[in-house]
Amino acid sequence: MRIISALVAAIVACLAAIYLVGLVAGLFFQVNAPTDPMQNAEAAAAALGSAPAGAQILLALSWLAGGFAAVAAAKALGRVAWPGWAVAGCLALLLATTFLIPLPLWLQAAAVVGPLLGALIADRLIRRRAGADRAADGARA
């Protein structure tokens, strides 16, 4: 049950982080995208491709934040990182479709690398809980 809750928390945290960074980006940059990007995908891709560099950087940072939040939430609730890595990996696979859209190459690469890099940073920065550390140290002795 702990793993399932970690997986759900990783999904929610990932989506929330991407959304929050997107909200901040919207405060600073106005992108003239169509109201329904599904109806006019070419116009949406052109608007994103011609967006200011700051907006594109914040978009890439939102993907990094999503991977970070997924692993952080999984480690906090499930005490393991793999549910967060699974979410970050799925996000990277989903964002790999940006290679089908005419965007700057660095932004396409950031779509795949960003969530995985965020997950790696969270995995390295966030330590296991103190009780788990003591139990692991006791098992090694």
C-alpha positions as CSV (number, residue, x, y, z in Angstrom):
1,M,0.0,0.0,0.0
2,R,2.9,2.3,0.7
3,I,4.3,1.9,-2.8
4,I,0.9,2.6,-4.4
5,S,0.6,5.8,-2.3
6,A,4.1,6.8,-3.3
7,L,3.2,6.2,-7.0
8,V,0.1,8.3,-6.8
9,A,1.9,11.0,-4.9
10,A,4.7,11.0,-7.5
11,I,2.1,11.6,-10.3
12,V,0.3,14.3,-8.4
13,A,3.6,16.1,-7.4
14,C,5.0,15.9,-10.9
15,L,1.9,17.4,-12.5
16,A,1.6,20.0,-9.8
17,A,5.3,21.1,-10.2
18,I,4.9,21.4,-14.0
19,Y,1.7,23.4,-13.6
20,L,3.1,25.7,-10.9
21,V,6.2,26.5,-13.0
22,G,3.9,27.1,-15.9
23,L,1.9,29.5,-13.9
24,V,5.0,31.5,-13.0
25,A,6.1,31.5,-16.6
26,G,2.6,32.8,-17.6
27,L,3.1,35.8,-15.2
28,F,6.3,36.8,-17.0
29,F,5.8,35.8,-20.6
30,Q,2.8,36.0,-22.9
31,V,2.7,33.3,-25.6
32,N,0.2,33.8,-28.3
33,A,-1.0,30.2,-28.6
34,P,-4.4,29.2,-29.9
35,T,-7.1,28.6,-27.3
36,D,-7.4,24.9,-28.3
37,P,-4.0,23.6,-29.3
38,M,-5.6,20.2,-30.3
39,Q,-7.6,21.9,-33.1
40,N,-4.7,23.8,-34.5
41,A,-1.5,22.0,-33.6
42,E,0.6,23.8,-36.2
43,A,-0.3,27.2,-34.7
44,A,0.5,26.0,-31.2
45,A,3.9,24.6,-32.3
46,A,4.7,27.9,-34.1
47,A,3.7,29.9,-31.0
48,L,5.9,27.8,-28.8
49,G,8.8,27.9,-31.3
50,S,8.7,31.6,-31.6
51,A,8.1,32.2,-27.8
52,P,10.7,34.3,-26.0
53,A,13.8,32.4,-24.8
54,G,12.8,33.0,-21.2
55,A,9.5,31.3,-21.7
56,Q,11.2,28.3,-23.4
57,I,13.7,28.1,-20.5
58,L,10.9,28.1,-17.9
59,L,9.1,25.4,-19.9
60,A,12.3,23.2,-19.8
61,L,12.6,24.0,-16.0
62,S,9.0,22.9,-15.5
63,W,10.0,19.5,-16.9
64,L,13.0,19.3,-14.6
65,A,10.8,20.3,-11.7
66,G,8.3,17.6,-12.5
67,G,11.0,14.9,-12.4
68,F,12.4,16.3,-9.2
69,A,9.0,16.5,-7.5
70,A,8.1,12.9,-8.6
71,V,11.1,11.3,-6.9
72,A,10.9,13.6,-3.9
73,A,7.3,12.6,-3.3
74,A,8.0,9.0,-3.8
75,K,10.9,9.0,-1.3
76,A,8.9,11.0,1.2
77,L,5.9,8.6,1.2
78,G,7.2,5.3,0.0
79,R,10.8,5.6,1.2
80,V,11.9,4.3,-2.2
81,A,12.7,6.3,-5.3
82,W,11.6,3.9,-8.1
83,P,7.9,5.0,-8.2
84,G,9.2,8.6,-8.8
85,W,11.7,7.3,-11.4
86,A,8.8,5.5,-13.2
87,V,6.8,8.7,-13.3
88,A,9.8,10.7,-14.5
89,G,10.5,8.1,-17.2
90,C,7.0,8.1,-18.4
91,L,7.1,11.9,-18.6
92,A,10.3,11.8,-20.6
93,L,8.7,9.2,-23.0
94,L,5.6,11.4,-23.3
95,L,7.7,14.5,-24.0
96,A,9.8,12.7,-26.6
97,T,7.0,13.5,-28.9
98,T,8.3,17.0,-29.1
99,F,10.7,15.7,-31.7
100,L,7.7,15.6,-34.0
101,I,7.1,19.4,-33.5
102,P,9.4,22.0,-35.1
103,L,11.0,23.4,-31.9
104,P,14.5,24.4,-31.2
105,L,16.7,21.3,-30.8
106,W,17.8,22.2,-27.3
107,L,14.2,22.4,-26.2
108,Q,13.5,19.0,-27.7
109,A,16.5,17.5,-25.9
110,A,15.5,19.2,-22.6
111,A,12.1,17.5,-23.0
112,V,13.7,14.1,-22.6
113,V,16.6,14.9,-20.4
114,G,14.9,17.4,-18.1
115,P,12.6,15.0,-16.2
116,L,15.3,12.4,-15.8
117,L,17.9,15.0,-14.7
118,G,15.4,16.3,-12.1
119,A,14.8,12.8,-10.9
120,L,18.5,12.2,-10.5
121,I,19.0,15.4,-8.6
122,A,16.2,14.5,-6.2
123,D,17.4,11.0,-5.8
124,R,20.9,12.2,-4.9
125,L,19.8,15.2,-2.7
126,I,17.0,13.6,-0.7
127,R,18.3,11.0,1.8
128,R,16.3,8.2,3.2
129,R,14.7,8.7,6.6
130,A,16.9,8.5,9.6
131,G,15.3,5.2,10.8
132,A,15.9,3.6,7.4
133,D,19.5,4.8,7.5
134,R,20.1,3.3,11.0
135,A,18.5,0.0,9.9
136,A,20.7,-0.1,6.8
137,D,23.8,0.7,8.8
138,G,22.8,-2.0,11.4
139,A,22.4,-4.6,8.7
140,R,25.9,-3.8,7.3
141,A,27.6,-4.2,10.7
